Amino acid sequence: MLPPARPAPNAPAAPHRRGVVLTPGAGLSSARVAWRHSLRFRLAATYSLLALALIMLISLGVVTLLLSRMDQQFGDRLNDRADTLAEAFTTSGAGLGKTAGGANAYTMLIDGDGNVVAASPILRNFQKAPYPYGEQSRVNVGETSVRAVKRKAGAFGTLWVGLPEDDLIAARQSAASALLIALVFTPLILLLVGWWVGQRALSGLQGAANLADQIDPTRSLATLPLPAREDEVHRLLSAINRLMVRIEAGQAREKQLLGQIVHELGAPLTVLKASLRRAEERTDDPEVRRAALVADELTFTTQDLMQLARGQLELKLAWHYIPARTLQERLERLVPGTAFEGNWTGGILCDPDRLTQAIRNLLANARRAAGSEGRVELTLEERADDLTFTVRDSGPGLPPELGERIFDAFVSGSGSSGLGLSVARQIAVMHGGSLSGGNHPQGGAQFVLGIPSAALGDED
């Protein structure tokens, strides 16, 4: 004998309403989506990278051109100074420090032997000494970088003229610092601006996504409101609305077809069941009894099809308060050989026909999995707030690859129609309860159907 299985806790019923129906977790999807998967972020990042590349290219070109012009102007100043001083020596022989432009300049006069015969005050240390710089055009005088040129000074020899590059070097460093700062802060600023612009531009698309995320085609359909501006969002919502109209039309055709199938099967099955019952009473033939069970199976399949066709919104529950024993007697007749465990002395507030259909589907699946020699048990446990029906069998268990898909319509792991579990969960949810399933640690499958208990207060 299998030990009583511990019932699983009930899951809360999924809320729904007519019109646009909220699915579990609807409205939270945008919060759960990682920011890096957001269209706004991708647009902002793309915009930032393109703008950064463009700005950096333009800035680099402008700075390069500016520095080139500054360098050219510096060279022109140096050459003008050198030409002026050389001309002064050639024409007047005035000497350093006395000609125009010669005062406080970096200038030296070099004779034919390579010795400095005269120098400006700032270069007095080189006077009467060999010329130290050779053919270098850039030299360091103390801590000052100097760019220099040479000119012929007539009979005096060669004139060396230098000009400090401190200002030019400072301009280059400032330009490099500005580019570095722009490279660091511009991407962040562009990303923030792009994110803000993207959020403003895509606000309509985000609202449309939130509305579309709330649609549950299996329950009810309602068209989405269209924005006043006929842009891409308007066209997207219009396409979604047209799609929902086609889905609703298809669902209506499916329901009509299922209803016709159930109607066509119902009358012959009723006659067949009555005939088999009378034949069973007269002959007590095992084959007739087996045929009667098959007719019952077909009857419940048609009921499942009708439940699937109607759906939750169209089906009304007929609430009754019945003894648990009444439900037990119904199930004993429908699924013989079931072992009933737990406390069946209380009462149940439910739609007896629908609840019987749901639990019968669970028991029929369990019997099909366990086989004629296997064990199927149904345990009823009443707690303060809920009732739990635990169906357990001694079969091979549920296929692990199916998972929650076992509750989808027309998905079966045991060769059945695949409607029983889907309908059973639908009925459980309609009662404000839940249905869960899995494999028991000691073997076999286990399903737990929970509904609210009948412990009602005076107001209820």
KEMAR-51042 format. One line per field, with one value per residue: residue number from 1; x, y, z of N, C-alpha, C in turn. Coordinates in pm, whole numbers. Each point is the difference from the previous one (the first is absolute). Example, Ala and Ser with C-alpha at 12.3 -4.5 7.8 and 13.67 -1.06 7.14 Angstrom:
REM KEMAR-51042
num: 1  2
n_xx: 1319  -35
n_yy: -569  105
n_zz: 780  -72
ca_xx: -89  82
ca_yy: 119  119
ca_zz: 0  6
c_xx: 90  -77
c_yy: 120  109
c_zz: 0  73
This chain:
REM KEMAR-51042
num: 1  2  3  4  5  6  7  8  9  10  11  12  13  14  15  16  17  18  19  20  21  22  23  24  25  26  27  28  29  30  31  32  33  34  35  36  37  38  39  40  41  42  43  44  45  46  47  48  49  50  51  52  53  54  55  56  57  58  59  60  61  62  63  64  65  66  67  68  69  70  71  72  73  74  75  76  77  78  79  80  81  82  83  84  85  86  87  88  89  90  91  92  93  94  95  96  97  98  99  100  101  102  103  104  105  106  107  108  109  110  111  112  113  114  115  116  117  118  119  120  121  122  123  124  125  126  127  128  129  130  131  132  133  134  135  136  137  138  139  140  141  142  143  144  145  146  147  148  149  150  151  152  153  154  155  156  157  158  159  160  161  162  163  164  165  166  167  168  169  170  171  172  173  174  175  176  177  178  179  180  181  182  183  184  185  186  187  188  189  190  191  192  193  194  195  196  197  198  199  200  201  202  203  204  205  206  207  208  209  210  211  212  213  214  215  216  217  218  219  220  221  222  223  224  225  226  227  228  229  230  231  232  233  234  235  236  237  238  239  240  241  242  243  244  245  246  247  248  249  250  251  252  253  254  255  256  257  258  259  260  261  262  263  264  265  266  267  268  269  270  271  272  273  274  275  276  277  278  279  280  281  282  283  284  285  286  287  288  289  290  291  292  293  294  295  296  297  298  299  300  301  302  303  304  305  306  307  308  309  310  311  312  313  314  315  316  317  318  319  320  321  322  323  324  325  326  327  328  329  330  331  332  333  334  335  336  337  338  339  340  341  342  343  344  345  346  347  348  349  350  351  352  353  354  355  356  357  358  359  360  361  362  363  364  365  366  367  368  369  370  371  372  373  374  375  376  377  378  379  380  381  382  383  384  385  386  387  388  389  390  391  392  393  394  395  396  397  398  399  400  401  402  403  404  405  406  407  408  409  410  411  412  413  414  415  416  417  418  419  420  421  422  423  424  425  426  427  428  429  430  431  432  433  434  435  436  437  438  439  440  441  442  443  444  445  446  447  448  449  450  451  452  453  454  455  456  457  458  459  460
n_xx: 86  -35  103  -81  -21  101  -114  8  59  -117  -1  17  -130  15  16  -127  -21  -119  2  90  46  20  112  36  33  -122  56  59  -42  -44  -43  -46  -32  114  63  93  -117  2  -105  -48  49  -49  -114  -6  34  -85  -98  31  11  -108  -71  45  -18  -117  -35  49  -56  -114  -4  34  -88  -92  28  3  -107  -57  46  -44  -113  -11  29  -86  -90  28  -2  -113  -42  44  -51  -112  5  24  -94  -77  39  -14  -112  -31  47  -66  -102  -11  1  -125  -9  18  -129  42  -23  -89  -67  110  -61  59  66  -35  112  71  121  11  129  95  58  -123  54  -61  -11  -129  -70  -129  -48  -105  90  30  -55  -58  13  83  -100  37  -50  -100  -78  106  -65  -8  -125  0  19  59  -45  75  -111  52  -108  104  -75  99  45  67  74  37  106  17  83  -112  -39  -41  -122  1  -124  -38  -108  -33  -17  20  -34  82  94  -20  -5  107  56  -39  40  112  10  -31  82  90  -26  3  111  24  -33  45  59  35  37  63  48  20  52  73  27  18  72  67  5  29  91  38  -46  -41  118  54  -84  27  128  -20  -72  89  82  -107  21  -109  45  42  -9  56  -56  79  -47  119  2  -37  128  -7  129  -13  70  124  -14  -59  93  89  -63  -8  125  30  -72  55  116  -36  -43  112  71  -74  10  130  7  -73  77  111  -51  -36  119  65  -78  19  133  -3  -71  80  97  -59  -86  85  87  -97  -40  128  19  -120  28  121  -56  -99  90  70  -116  -25  120  38  7  123  -22  -126  49  95  -97  -68  113  14  -128  24  108  -75  -86  96  43  -126  -11  116  -46  -114  69  74  -114  -56  106  85  8  -26  74  -120  52  -55  9  51  -62  93  -46  114  -86  -81  100  27  -131  -6  110  -55  -113  61  76  -47  18  -58  115  -97  82  32  -46  -100  8  76  -10  -48  47  -79  38  -92  -72  41  -16  -115  -28  43  -57  -111  29  28  -113  -66  69  -25  -127  -3  64  -83  -93  -56  127  16  54  -122  49  -109  77  -96  51  -61  31  58  79  36  -45  70  -9  62  30  21  93  -1  -32  47  -102  10  -7  124  6  -116  33  -13  63  9  -12  76  -97  -43  53  53  19  -131  1  -41  -121  53  -130  14  133  -9  -102  70  110  -66  -51  122  47  -101  39  96  30  65  80  72  108  37  122  -55  68  -112  -21  -28  -110  1  -131  10  -130  12  -101  -58  18  -94  111  -132  15  -57  87  95
n_yy: -121  93  64  63  60  77  63  44  112  61  18  130  24  -18  129  24  66  45  -8  92  -123  18  -30  -116  102  23  95  -118  -34  127  -24  -115  69  -60  101  -94  -60  117  24  66  -97  -91  69  17  -129  -39  79  -43  -126  11  62  -92  -100  53  20  -120  -47  67  -35  -125  9  57  -81  -102  49  16  -116  -49  72  -37  -124  17  56  -102  -87  61  4  -127  -34  68  -49  -124  16  52  -93  -97  60  11  -123  -40  77  -20  -134  18  -131  -102  -2  42  -113  35  -34  51  96  -61  -19  -121  71  -55  56  -83  -5  17  13  42  117  8  100  -19  39  -23  94  -59  18  91  -109  14  126  19  -77  -127  11  -17  55  19  -100  -7  -29  -99  93  -43  118  -64  52  79  -45  -2  59  -43  109  -22  116  23  41  -20  105  11  -76  -81  37  -33  -26  10  -79  39  -133  66  108  -39  -37  114  56  -73  25  125  -5  -63  89  96  -60  -13  122  43  -73  56  127  15  -121  36  122  -51  -93  91  85  -97  -38  127  26  -115  35  125  -40  -91  110  36  -38  60  104  -7  -12  95  67  -21  31  79  -29  -68  -43  -77  126  114  63  102  85  34  97  75  35  130  -8  6  -56  -41  64  98  -15  -2  95  65  -36  36  110  13  -24  83  80  -29  24  108  32  -29  67  97  -13  2  101  59  -29  36  109  9  -19  80  88  -19  8  106  22  -37  75  90  -21  10  101  50  -25  47  97  7  -3  88  64  -25  30  111  36  -48  -51  -28  -46  -62  -40  -26  -50  -61  -29  -34  -64  -47  -28  -40  -66  -31  -31  -63  -52  -23  -47  -67  -34  -21  -58  74  94  -99  -71  -21  19  -119  95  -103  -18  -90  -114  -13  -70  102  86  -61  -4  125  32  -68  58  119  -13  -119  -50  118  19  20  101  24  122  -88  52  89  131  14  124  -42  -9  -81  40  128  4  -68  84  100  -44  -22  115  51  -55  41  114  6  -38  86  82  -29  -5  -108  -37  120  92  46  105  36  101  15  120  30  123  98  11  -127  -60  -110  -29  -103  -6  -125  -39  -128  87  19  82  130  14  -1  -39  -47  -22  134  -41  -82  129  3  59  -125  23  -116  -58  -29  64  89  60  9  -28  -117  9  39  -84  -95  48  4  -116  -41  64  -54  -98  76  -114  -117  -37  -84  -32  -123  -42  -103  37  -64  79  7  34  130  19  130  -19  131  9  121  -2  -71  37  29  131  75  94  -95
n_zz: 0  -84  58  87  -115  29  20  -125  40  20  -128  15  -10  -130  31  -35  -111  -31  -132  24  -9  130  -57  61  77  -57  -72  28  -122  -11  125  -51  -108  -26  61  -4  27  61  -79  107  75  -84  -10  134  15  -96  46  121  -43  -77  96  88  -88  -31  128  29  -111  21  130  -33  -101  81  101  -86  -61  120  45  -116  11  126  -39  -102  84  83  -101  -38  128  14  -116  31  124  -49  -93  94  91  -90  -38  133  20  -104  31  130  26  37  -19  82  29  -122  -70  -90  105  27  66  106  -113  -47  4  -97  5  -106  33  -91  117  4  28  117  -88  -12  105  -11  82  -50  -100  95  57  -120  43  -107  -45  -25  -121  93  -93  -72  -63  132  -31  91  92  111  30  90  50  -91  -68  -84  -96  -80  -65  -110  1  -124  69  -128  25  72  -100  96  -25  129  -38  125  16  123  24  113  -65  -100  86  66  -121  -34  117  -16  -128  40  100  -89  -89  98  45  -126  -10  118  -12  -124  9  124  -38  -106  85  95  -88  -53  126  34  -109  19  129  -36  -88  93  60  -122  -44  106  -15  -130  33  91  -91  -97  101  8  -126  30  -117  101  45  -35  -101  1  -91  -43  89  -104  -15  33  24  -132  95  23  118  -69  -94  100  71  -115  -24  126  -17  -120  60  99  -97  -69  112  26  -130  6  117  -58  -110  79  72  -113  -51  114  3  -130  22  108  -71  -104  91  53  -98  -98  68  13  -124  -42  86  -33  -129  18  69  -89  -98  72  24  -129  -50  61  -129  25  -119  39  116  -71  -82  113  49  -120  7  128  -45  -100  95  80  -106  -29  129  -12  -114  63  105  -87  -59  118  56  73  -96  -84  82  48  119  24  92  65  116  -27  52  63  79  -30  10  116  24  -45  64  102  -41  -9  108  -33  121  24  64  88  20  125  20  -16  119  -59  -27  -124  -13  -101  -125  51  -106  11  131  -17  -100  78  115  -68  -63  119  51  -108  2  132  -21  -100  85  103  -97  -48  14  -47  77  21  62  67  41  90  1  114  -38  65  -106  -7  -109  24  -130  58  -128  42  -89  -33  -94  -123  22  17  -131  43  -128  46  127  1  -109  105  41  -109  -70  -14  121  -35  117  -17  -115  89  8  122  24  61  -5  -128  -20  62  -57  -115  33  34  -106  -68  77  -56  -59  8  -100  71  -67  23  19  62  110  43  -105  -130  -63  26  12  24  23  9  85  6  131  59  68  -16  1  93  -31  -9
ca_xx: -86  78  -24  -68  92  -22  -52  76  -77  -74  47  -111  -63  44  -108  -31  -118  -39  72  142  16  135  61  90  124  -15  29  133  100  96  94  85  92  127  13  81  -86  -99  17  48  144  74  -2  84  140  37  8  116  123  11  25  134  96  -6  54  144  65  -3  86  139  35  9  117  118  12  36  141  84  7  82  139  42  18  122  112  8  58  141  70  0  99  134  28  19  130  106  6  59  145  59  -5  49  101  -29  34  -109  -50  -16  -83  -143  -38  107  6  -62  -29  96  81  146  75  101  100  32  62  -100  -5  -100  70  -92  -126  -95  23  -48  92  137  87  57  91  142  8  -46  -145  -27  -121  11  -108  -130  -96  -67  97  -43  83  -51  -125  -82  14  19  16  100  39  127  3  129  7  105  137  3  -9  -136  -88  -92  -115  -95  -125  -53  -121  -82  -141  -50  -10  -116  -121  -15  -43  -139  -84  -3  -83  -140  -44  -13  -121  -114  -8  -49  -134  -96  -85  -99  -102  -77  -83  -112  -88  -63  -99  -115  -68  -62  -116  -108  -42  -57  -99  -118  30  1  -139  -60  51  -66  -136  2  44  -113  -100  0  -95  -77  -112  -81  76  -49  93  83  -25  97  41  -53  96  14  142  30  -73  -139  -7  23  -121  -103  29  -34  -147  -48  36  -92  -128  11  7  -133  -82  43  -49  -145  -22  38  -103  -118  28  0  -138  -71  50  -55  -144  -19  39  -73  -122  31  63  -103  -73  91  21  -121  -11  102  -38  -106  60  83  -89  -62  94  118  112  116  23  -98  43  113  -52  -66  106  48  -102  19  121  -34  -89  83  79  -86  -13  124  -3  -92  66  102  -66  -62  100  -35  -84  -136  -56  -43  -2  -121  57  -79  73  -30  88  114  -35  -71  104  71  -84  4  130  10  -72  64  135  6  132  74  11  -28  68  -24  -125  -110  -121  -39  -77  77  -70  55  -92  26  26  131  105  5  68  143  67  -12  106  127  -2  6  140  78  -30  61  145  32  -44  -109  50  66  -77  -35  -62  -44  2  -62  46  -62  73  -79  -39  -14  -11  92  -22  128  -14  131  -8  122  51  140  22  -15  123  61  19  -123  -10  -131  -75  -93  -132  -49  -97  47  133  -22  114  -46  -80  -138  -30  74  -91  -39  73  -28  -134  3  58  -94  -109  56  16  -134  -41  89  108  113  35  143  34  141  29  22  135  -3  -44  -134  -38  -84  -65  -65  -102  -43  -105  -29  -87  -135  -12  -47  -50  -141  -21  5
ca_yy: 121  122  92  123  104  132  88  122  121  55  124  93  4  112  95  33  82  4  99  -34  -86  -2  -130  2  73  107  131  -1  -49  105  12  -119  0  65  130  -13  -50  102  67  135  -5  -29  121  101  -39  19  145  54  -43  71  141  13  -16  119  115  -17  24  143  68  -31  76  142  22  -20  116  116  -13  17  144  61  -36  77  139  5  -6  128  99  -29  36  146  53  -32  82  139  15  -22  118  109  -23  12  138  104  -50  63  -90  -55  86  138  4  -19  -140  -80  6  -107  -114  -110  18  -15  26  -105  34  -107  -113  -68  52  104  126  91  -65  84  -12  -124  -107  45  -111  -66  91  -37  -146  -65  -9  -132  -70  -64  27  -21  109  14  -19  43  101  -10  -76  54  -62  108  -38  94  -1  70  88  61  139  69  -23  -38  -144  -61  47  -105  67  -93  53  -97  -71  -28  28  -100  -127  13  -12  -141  -72  38  -69  -142  -13  20  -121  -108  27  -28  -144  -61  45  7  -120  -4  102  -43  -114  49  74  -97  -76  88  20  -127  -23  87  -40  -134  -14  -63  -142  -68  -16  -104  -129  -33  -41  -129  -101  -34  -76  -145  -44  -117  38  104  89  137  75  96  138  50  139  97  21  -118  -29  -143  -62  -12  -112  -123  -33  -38  -138  -88  -7  -87  -137  -47  -27  -131  -104  -15  -71  -139  -64  -21  -115  -121  -31  -47  -135  -90  -14  -89  -136  -50  -22  -118  -119  -14  -81  -143  -56  -19  -122  -113  -28  -60  -138  -82  -21  -103  -129  -43  -50  -127  -108  7  -42  89  78  109  95  74  93  110  89  76  101  105  74  89  104  100  70  104  107  77  81  110  93  70  91  110  82  39  119  -28  -105  43  -106  -16  -27  -78  -52  -143  -82  -60  -138  0  4  -128  -102  24  -40  -146  -58  38  -59  -109  -42  109  -4  133  23  132  29  22  22  141  51  66  103  -15  -47  -145  -63  40  -55  -144  -15  26  -107  -123  2  -34  -143  -80  2  -82  -141  -34  -12  -109  -127  -65  -59  103  63  141  45  140  43  130  61  130  89  117  85  -68  -145  -52  -135  -50  -122  -63  -132  -81  -14  39  142  93  23  125  101  75  108  64  -20  -109  60  61  -81  -95  -51  -120  -87  -137  -49  45  111  118  104  -18  85  139  31  -7  124  109  -7  38  146  57  -11  80  -84  -26  -139  -19  -141  -38  -139  -23  -55  -146  -57  31  140  56  126  61  97  72  102  60  -83  51  62  134  84  37  84  -86
ca_zz: 0  -9  112  -42  -48  57  -105  -30  28  -114  -61  -14  -132  -85  -20  -137  -21  -141  -77  1  117  56  19  116  -22  -98  57  62  -95  -32  112  6  -114  32  -68  -122  -105  -32  -128  30  27  -124  -81  64  -15  -140  -23  71  -68  -128  27  56  -110  -86  73  18  -129  -28  97  -32  -119  33  84  -84  -87  83  40  -120  -28  103  -29  -118  41  81  -94  -72  93  16  -123  -12  95  -49  -118  42  65  -100  -84  78  4  -133  -51  91  92  130  109  80  107  -44  -120  25  24  55  145  79  -85  5  -122  12  -123  -6  -103  -93  71  83  136  25  26  67  36  72  145  60  -40  25  41  -117  -72  3  13  -123  -16  59  -42  -131  -95  64  -15  128  107  133  66  136  1  -108  -131  -97  -139  -54  -142  -27  -115  -28  47  -74  45  143  16  -2  108  56  62  63  54  98  -40  119  -29  -95  73  90  -82  -34  120  26  -98  35  120  -39  -68  98  78  -87  -19  123  42  -109  -11  108  -28  -116  37  79  -90  -89  78  24  -128  -37  84  -47  -134  1  108  -57  -24  129  42  -82  46  127  -29  -68  96  87  -75  11  -104  41  85  -62  -87  -15  -83  71  -42  -96  23  -95  -107  -83  -20  1  112  -45  -93  75  75  -96  -42  112  7  -108  36  104  -65  -65  104  58  -97  1  122  -13  -88  73  100  -70  -47  115  46  -91  21  126  -19  -84  75  126  -9  -16  120  104  -36  14  143  56  -50  64  140  4  -36  112  106  -40  -29  87  -85  19  -121  1  105  -54  -100  71  48  -115  -29  101  -36  -111  51  67  -102  -58  99  -4  -121  22  91  -78  -93  72  70  135  9  -41  82  132  100  82  131  96  116  -1  86  -70  -33  -128  -104  1  -64  -144  -55  7  -114  -126  -9  99  44  62  146  55  126  57  71  -93  80  -2  -113  -105  -76  -134  -104  10  -129  -50  86  -29  -129  15  76  -79  -101  66  35  -123  -44  93  -26  -129  20  93  -52  74  124  80  107  -13  124  7  140  26  125  22  88  41  -113  -128  -12  -100  -50  -49  -79  -17  -61  8  -137  -25  25  -112  -78  50  -104  -23  98  11  -124  18  21  -123  -74  -102  34  81  20  24  -110  7  -90  39  45  140  93  -33  50  146  52  -29  100  130  0  7  141  81  51  -89  -24  -27  -18  0  34  143  23  11  -126  -44  -16  107  -33  115  -37  119  -12  132  84  19  133  -32  108  -11  -118  -120
c_xx: 88  -28  -70  101  -35  -49  86  -85  -66  65  -119  -53  48  -115  -24  -124  -34  75  145  29  144  46  91  131  -13  21  136  108  104  100  95  100  127  15  80  -80  -105  32  51  150  79  1  91  148  47  16  125  130  19  31  140  106  2  62  151  74  5  93  147  45  17  125  128  23  44  146  92  13  88  148  52  24  127  123  15  61  150  79  5  104  142  36  25  137  115  16  64  152  63  10  66  111  -18  35  -122  -39  -19  -85  -144  -32  110  4  -76  -40  105  80  148  62  120  98  30  62  -99  -2  -104  74  -89  -130  -88  16  -41  90  147  94  67  103  146  20  -48  -155  -46  -109  9  -112  -140  -90  -82  99  -65  101  -51  -122  -93  31  3  12  86  20  132  -14  144  -3  115  138  8  -6  -146  -78  -94  -111  -96  -123  -59  -132  -95  -149  -61  -18  -120  -130  -26  -51  -146  -95  -12  -87  -147  -55  -21  -125  -125  -20  -59  -147  -102  -84  -108  -113  -86  -91  -122  -99  -73  -105  -127  -79  -69  -123  -118  -53  -72  -105  -128  20  1  -143  -70  47  -65  -143  -4  40  -114  -106  19  -101  -84  -122  -91  90  -67  103  74  -34  112  38  -54  93  22  147  21  -73  -146  -14  21  -126  -114  21  -35  -152  -56  32  -96  -139  4  6  -139  -92  37  -48  -150  -30  36  -107  -126  19  -3  -141  -80  44  -60  -148  -25  37  -89  -119  30  65  -101  -79  86  21  -122  -15  101  -33  -108  56  85  -86  -58  103  116  125  117  27  -98  38  116  -46  -71  104  57  -99  8  121  -28  -91  81  89  -83  -22  127  5  -94  61  106  -63  -57  102  -51  -101  -145  -69  -31  -1  -132  45  -99  91  -40  88  113  -30  -72  99  74  -81  -2  129  19  -71  75  137  9  144  83  -1  -17  61  -36  -136  -108  -131  -51  -86  88  -91  60  -114  21  34  140  112  13  74  151  70  -10  107  134  6  9  142  86  -24  64  151  35  -37  -106  44  66  -93  -19  -70  -30  -11  -60  47  -62  83  -85  -55  -26  -19  98  -36  131  -23  140  -17  135  62  143  29  -12  130  65  14  -125  -15  -142  -83  -100  -143  -51  -96  70  146  -19  128  -40  -89  -146  -21  78  -87  -24  67  -27  -135  -2  61  -95  -113  52  15  -136  -55  85  115  109  18  147  28  150  14  28  139  4  -51  -142  -25  -91  -53  -75  -94  -52  -108  -22  -98  -135  -20  -35  -48  -147  -26  2  -124
c_yy: 124  87  124  105  133  95  123  121  52  125  93  2  121  96  25  87  -1  112  -43  -74  2  -143  5  67  111  133  6  -39  105  18  -117  -4  75  127  -13  -57  102  63  142  0  -25  122  107  -34  19  148  58  -36  74  148  21  -12  124  120  -12  23  149  75  -23  77  148  28  -17  120  124  -6  18  149  72  -29  78  147  16  -2  130  108  -19  40  152  63  -25  86  145  22  -18  121  117  -16  25  144  101  -46  54  -91  -41  98  141  11  -23  -148  -81  -3  -115  -120  -107  8  -18  25  -93  35  -121  -120  -73  48  112  128  102  -75  99  -23  -133  -119  40  -114  -70  87  -40  -150  -61  -8  -141  -81  -65  41  -19  123  23  -34  44  97  11  -89  44  -72  111  -63  107  -19  77  85  51  148  75  -36  -43  -151  -48  48  -114  72  -106  71  -103  -61  -26  20  -104  -135  3  -12  -145  -80  32  -71  -149  -24  16  -123  -115  18  -29  -150  -70  36  1  -128  -6  100  -42  -117  45  76  -96  -83  84  21  -129  -30  85  -49  -134  -20  -66  -147  -78  -21  -108  -139  -41  -46  -138  -112  -45  -83  -149  -54  -119  37  101  91  137  77  103  142  50  143  92  19  -129  -23  -151  -71  -21  -120  -133  -42  -39  -144  -99  -14  -89  -146  -55  -29  -136  -113  -25  -74  -148  -74  -28  -122  -130  -39  -54  -144  -99  -21  -94  -145  -60  -32  -127  -128  -26  -92  -149  -61  -23  -128  -123  -36  -67  -145  -91  -26  -107  -137  -54  -56  -137  -113  -7  -50  96  86  117  105  84  101  118  98  83  109  113  86  98  114  109  74  108  114  87  89  119  104  82  101  122  92  44  112  -30  -101  54  -120  1  -44  -77  -40  -147  -71  -59  -144  -9  3  -132  -108  19  -53  -151  -65  27  -65  -110  -35  109  -16  141  10  140  11  38  24  144  35  75  102  3  -12  -150  -64  33  -58  -150  -25  17  -116  -132  -4  -38  -150  -87  -2  -88  -149  -45  -20  -120  -137  -63  -57  103  62  149  41  150  37  139  51  139  79  125  75  -74  -149  -45  -144  -45  -134  -54  -138  -69  -21  49  147  83  11  132  107  84  117  54  -17  -113  51  72  -94  -83  -40  -116  -78  -145  -52  42  117  126  115  -4  94  147  42  -1  127  118  1  40  151  68  -6  88  -78  -20  -150  -6  -149  -22  -147  -11  -60  -152  -67  36  149  44  135  50  108  65  101  60  -87  68  60  147  70  36  83  -83  -85
c_zz: 0  121  -50  -38  62  -109  -17  30  -124  -51  -14  -142  -77  -21  -147  -2  -147  -71  -11  128  45  15  120  -35  -100  69  65  -99  -31  112  6  -115  37  -82  -128  -116  -43  -134  22  23  -127  -91  57  -17  -145  -34  65  -71  -132  21  54  -110  -89  69  15  -131  -32  94  -31  -123  29  82  -80  -92  79  41  -120  -35  103  -24  -119  36  84  -92  -78  88  14  -125  -20  92  -53  -122  37  62  -101  -91  73  8  -135  -45  92  91  140  116  79  109  -42  -125  37  13  62  151  62  -86  22  -129  34  -137  0  -112  -87  67  89  142  9  36  68  26  71  149  60  -32  23  35  -118  -72  24  16  -131  -3  39  -69  -137  -92  62  -19  127  110  130  57  143  0  -112  -131  -104  -138  -69  -149  -13  -125  -20  40  -66  51  144  21  -12  122  39  76  53  53  96  -48  117  -28  -94  69  95  -78  -39  120  33  -96  32  123  -33  -72  97  84  -83  -21  123  26  -113  -14  107  -27  -117  33  80  -88  -94  70  21  -130  -44  83  -43  -135  -1  109  -53  -25  130  52  -80  43  132  -22  -66  95  90  -71  24  -101  42  82  -69  -80  -2  -80  84  -47  -90  34  -108  -120  -78  -34  3  112  -38  -93  71  76  -93  -47  111  11  -111  29  105  -57  -69  102  59  -96  -6  123  -7  -89  72  102  -67  -48  115  52  -88  19  127  -15  -81  75  121  -9  -23  124  111  -26  21  147  60  -45  68  146  11  -35  114  112  -37  -8  97  -73  23  -123  -9  102  -50  -105  66  55  -113  -36  102  -33  -114  46  69  -98  -67  99  4  -122  16  94  -75  -93  72  63  135  4  -33  91  138  94  75  139  88  115  14  102  -83  -40  -133  -116  -7  -70  -151  -61  6  -118  -132  -19  106  35  61  151  54  138  51  64  -100  75  -5  -119  -97  -69  -140  -101  -9  -134  -50  86  -20  -131  15  71  -76  -109  61  32  -124  -55  89  -25  -131  16  86  -56  89  133  91  103  -32  129  -8  147  11  135  10  99  26  -120  -129  18  -108  -31  -63  -69  -27  -59  13  -137  -13  27  -127  -78  41  -107  -25  98  10  -127  12  19  -124  -70  -106  20  96  12  15  -111  4  -96  33  47  151  96  -26  55  152  60  -23  104  138  11  10  142  92  58  -102  -15  -35  -10  0  33  149  20  5  -127  -33  -10  114  -47  123  -51  127  -33  138  79  18  138  -20  123  -21  -125  -127  -8
